[in-house]
Amino acid sequence: MGDLARSFVAQLNANNPTAATALACRSAKQVIPFLMRQYLYPPTRLTTATTPIGAQVTFVVQVSGYTKGAKVPGAVVIQQLSPSRCASVPSRSAQTERCEGAGGLE
């Protein structure tokens, strides 16, 4: 799980919305570029926690670092629904991501 989160955060740091979107869950694909434009500004230096929190199909990886000259906390949600894994960002409304082979890592 941590490898997908690290790959996703690396694309955020590189300001690469196309690659970040490719790793995203289907329901997050449209929002990732908007969120990156709205909340990230180079230079961005985000890192992931070493231990994902969760069980079975849903894991949360804590993210921290700097963007827009300020320290920021955050999280990446990793969904694993056989056989795919994908990344998402938490929203206020809890919803289940459905990967089903669309995007993410096989």
C-alpha positions in Angstrom: 0.0 0.0 0.0 2.8 2.4 0.9 4.4 2.1 -2.6 1.2 3.4 -4.3 0.9 6.2 -1.8 4.6 7.2 -2.3 4.2 7.1 -6.1 1.1 9.2 -5.9 2.7 11.8 -3.6 5.8 11.9 -5.8 3.5 13.0 -8.7 2.0 15.7 -6.4 5.5 16.9 -5.6 6.4 16.9 -9.3 3.3 18.9 -10.1 2.3 16.2 -12.5 -1.5 16.0 -12.5 -1.6 13.6 -15.5 0.5 11.0 -13.6 -1.3 11.6 -10.3 -4.7 11.1 -12.0 -3.5 7.9 -13.6 -2.9 6.4 -10.1 -6.3 7.7 -8.8 -9.5 5.8 -8.2 -12.1 6.3 -10.9 -14.3 8.5 -8.7 -11.3 10.8 -7.9 -9.9 11.2 -11.4 -11.8 14.4 -12.2 -11.1 16.1 -8.9 -7.3 15.4 -8.6 -6.2 18.1 -11.2 -8.5 20.7 -9.6 -7.2 19.9 -6.1 -3.6 20.1 -7.2 -4.2 23.5 -8.8 -6.1 24.7 -5.8 -3.9 23.5 -3.0 -0.4 22.7 -4.2 2.1 25.3 -5.4 5.7 24.4 -6.3 7.9 23.8 -4.6 6.0 21.1 -2.9 7.8 18.7 -0.6 5.3 16.1 0.8 6.3 12.8 2.4 4.3 9.8 3.4 4.2 8.0 6.7 6.0 4.7 6.8 3.0 2.6 8.1 -0.4 2.6 6.4 -3.4 2.5 8.7 -6.2 0.1 7.9 -7.2 -3.4 7.1 -8.3 -5.6 4.2 -9.3 -3.2 1.4 -8.9 0.4 2.7 -5.7 2.0 4.0 -4.9 5.6 5.0 -1.4 6.9 4.6 -0.7 10.1 6.5 1.1 12.8 4.4 3.0 15.9 5.7 5.3 18.4 4.3 5.3 21.9 2.7 3.5 23.6 -0.2 2.9 27.3 -0.9 5.5 28.0 1.7 3.5 26.5 4.6 3.5 23.2 6.5 0.5 21.0 5.6 -0.9 17.8 6.9 -3.0 15.4 4.8 -3.8 11.8 3.9 -4.0 9.5 0.9 -6.6 6.7 0.9 -5.6 3.5 -0.9 -8.3 1.1 -2.0 -7.5 -2.4 -2.9 -10.4 -4.2 -4.6 -9.0 -7.2 -6.4 -7.1 -7.0 -8.6 -6.5 -3.2 -8.6 -5.2 -0.6 -6.2 -5.9 3.1 -6.6 -5.3 6.3 -4.7 -7.8 8.9 -3.5 -8.0 11.8 -1.2 -10.4 11.8 1.8 -13.6 13.8 1.4 -16.1 15.0 4.0 -18.6 12.5 2.8 -17.4 9.0 3.3 -17.8 7.1 0.0 -16.3 3.8 -1.2 -14.0 3.9 -4.1 -14.5 1.3 -6.8 -11.3 0.5 -8.7 -12.4 -2.5 -10.7 -9.4 -2.3 -13.0 -9.8 1.3 -13.9 -6.6 3.2 -13.2 -4.3 2.6 -10.3 -1.8 -0.2 -10.2 -2.6 -3.8 -11.2 
